[in-house]
Amino acid sequence: MEQIKVLIVDDEPLIRHALGTILATDHGIVTVFSAENGKQAVEYCSDNAVDVVLMDLQMPIMDGVSATHAIKSIKDSPAVLAITAFSSDEYLVPVLTAGASGYLVKDSEPGEIINAVHAVHQGTAAISPSVSSDLISAVREAYADNSQAVEDLIYDLGITNREIQILKLLAKGLNNTEISKTLGITETTVKTHMAKIFAKLDVRDRVQALVAAARMGIVEIPKG
């Protein structure tokens, strides 16, 4: 089985070493490079094959949000997993809207970090429990000045009622199996709808779909 190529980006040498040690315990993951700032990370991703970037947010020269935006503009860009000491909305919203597929805090368990790398590589979401309950409300607040009516956005994008139902269930944290049972449809049908949602919202995974839908006011969840 081909290993997941990971780039670790953090300005603290000890953190880079610790993350590398954690990832080395999984035979399906290989750390291909460690960068100490966002600029190094962007340059490496431009010239080398990377599957997942573990991205710190506060760094000198180029911060993690700017680096994420730059990396996601590269053709066939890697998935970006933000990993930071901060669970504040101040960092959560910008890095997710810049294109990150996940957000972990640095005190996450080693197994959680490894699982998150696999998850974002497969195109699914990875959000620390300590921040996930505030994801939708934080994004909605950040884009509260959106002037276009929700109905107009839904019409313009061609989002169907069924797709809205699925987005709302997704916002509640349901997986494909739970969504299929709730709506009385097959898992295959859910996956088909999900693929159409991703295409219409121009996103690649569940986190980005929730960010986009929340920005538009299509979904909302109560704070957990």
Buried (B, 14 or more C-beta within 10 A) or exposed (E): EEEBBBBBBBBBEEBBEBBBEBBEEBEEBBBBBBBBBBBBBBEBBEEEEBBBBBBBBEBEEBBBBBBBBBBBEEEEBBBBBBBBBBBEBEBBBBBBBBBBBBBBBBEBEBEBBBBBBBBBBEBBBBBBEEBBBBBBBBBBEBBEEEEEEEEEBBEEBEBBEBBBBBBBBBBEBBEBEBBBEBBEBEBEBBEEBBEBBBEBBEBBBBBBBBBBBBBBBBBEBEEE
